[in-house]
Amino acid sequence: MIGMAPSTTNRGLVAAKKIVRKAVFCIGNVAPNCQADDVRQFVENLSVHVFTCFLVASRRRPADDDDDHVSAASDRQAFRL
């Protein structure tokens, strides 16, 4: 539970450490020449603190492709952020 009680009300009761809210996102359909550092820099420019960013397998299924002759691994990539 996270609250907003004034610090002057309960002088004996204080948090041991600050809780950082986190979320996990999948950034997909990214050009194959894009790197994790490019994604990190883009998101940090949106004033979001990035803990980790790394390449993962694309979540789209090959059946979702418009072009059946193009491999899903070669035309796009995804990142876990």
Buried (B, 14 or more C-beta within 10 A) or exposed (E): EEEEEEEEEEEEEEEEEEEEEEEEEEBEEBEEEBEBEBBBEBBEEEEEEBEEBEBEEBEEEEEEBEEEEEEBEEEBBBBBB
